[in-house]
């Protein structure tokens, strides 16, 4: 049976990529997992697999702009990933300003009582959820 269509989000970092997916009604974002980003080809293949398995038709990429609205090395990494993801058929890609999403994710984890040493394992997927929920709250389906 085919999965219902979903929207996904990526928080692309140097070492890890956080992944979040929507519910089938596009109301809520859920943390899905983390992909090791050190081996880019392996990471790309794993992301492709998630897109296919979860029937993701739109992928929101967090674009980490600097506070003065310029693009630094982290944003360039996201743009490189966008080019690579554009090779996947029938996948809509959206760039979304994600300034402070990781800060917000860390704050949520601290307020939830997650110990510092455990935060690094989930902060990227929480940041991806934050990015996706922001997109979903805009009502864009």
N, C-alpha and C positions, 0 to 999 in steps of 0.2 A: 504494500500500500504506500502511495506517495505521501510524503510529509506535506502539511499545509505550507503555503508560501509564508516566508518570514523575511524580516529585515535584520541585517547583522551590522555590527560595528567592530572596528579595530582600533586599539590604542597601540600604535607602533612605536616600540622603543628599540634601543640599541641591542639589548640582551633578550628582551621578551616582548611578545605581542599579546595584549589582552584581547579576548574575544567575548562579545555579548550577542545575544539573539533576542528577538522580540517574541511575544506570544503570537499565536495565529491571528488574533484580532488587532494587533499593532497597538495595544494599549500600554504594555509594560515591557521593560528591558530586563533580561536576566543575565547575570554573569554566566558565561559558558565554560571558559577555561583560559589557559595560557599556552602559547606556542613559543618554543625556544627559537629565538631569532638569529642566533649566531651563525648557523648554516642556512643562508638565505634560500637556497634551492629546496632544501628539506622543509623549511618553514612555508614556502610557497605551495608546495605539494600538500602539506597538512591543511593549509587554509582552503585550498581547492576542494579537498575531501570534505571539510566541514560545510562549505557552500553547497556542495552537491547533496550531502546527506541531510542537511537541514532545509533544503529547497529555498535558499536565500536568493532573492531576486534583486535586492538593493543592499549595498554595503556602504556604510557611513564611515569615513576615515577621519579620525581626529587630526586636525592640522594645528600643530603647536606654534602659533604666532608669538613673536616677542611682544612685550607690553606696548611697544611703540608701533605695532602693526607690521613690522618687517618679518621676513622669513629667515631663520637661521639654519644651522646644520640639521637640527631635528626635523624641521619642516621640509627640508630638501630630501631627507630620508623618506618621508611620507610621500612626496611627489614622485620619487623613484619607484616606490611600491605601487603607487597609483598606475604608473605606466605599465608595470608588470601585470597588474590585475586587469587592465583593460584588454588583455588577451583572452579573458574568460568570456565566452559567448553569453549573451542575454543577462549580463550583470550590470546593473546601473550603479555607478559610483558617485558618491557625494562627499565633498570635502566640507568639514565643519570646523569652525574655530573652536579649539578645545583648550584655550588658555585656562590654566588653573584646575583642569579636571583631575590631575594627579594630586594636587593639593587638597581638593575637595574629597577625593577618594581616601586619602590618608586621614583626613579629619573624621570622616565617617567611621573608619576602622578604629581610630583612637577612641572616639565616643562610644563605640561598641565594645571597648575593652580588649581589642585584639593586641596582643603583645608585639612590640617592635620587631622582633626577630621573625614573627609569623606574617607580618604585613607585606613583606616583599613578595611573598608567594601568591598573594591575591590582589594587590593594589592595581595591577594592570587590568585585570578583568573587571574590577569595580570601576576603574576609570572608563573602560569601554562601555560599561552599563550606563554610566553618567552621560557619556557622549550620545549613546543611542536614546536614552530617555529624553534628553533635550530635543533630539530630532523628532521623536514620537509626540512630545508635548506640543510641538508646532502644528500638529494635525496634518502633516504631509503624508499621504498614503500612496 
